[in-house]
Amino acid sequence: MHRSREHRIIAGVCGGIADRLGLPPTLVRIVWLLLSLIPGPLWVLYVILWILMPNGPERR
């Protein structure tokens, strides 16, 4: 799994997850946002994934 360079808004984490699962990036972002409204450390997971996931390959 990698962070998306093409579907990036902040860090490309949701875009990378969408690429991996074959889903539209907008859907993954909406689900992530809705899950973020539930109390819990989801934003911490986002930062951890931002740090640990490598950038995707450059497309030309």
HELIX and SHEET records of a PDB file:
HELIX    1   1 VAL A   13  LEU A   21  1                                   9    
HELIX    2   2 PRO A   25  SER A   36  1                                  12    
HELIX    3   3 LEU A   42  LEU A   52  1                                  11    
END                                                                             
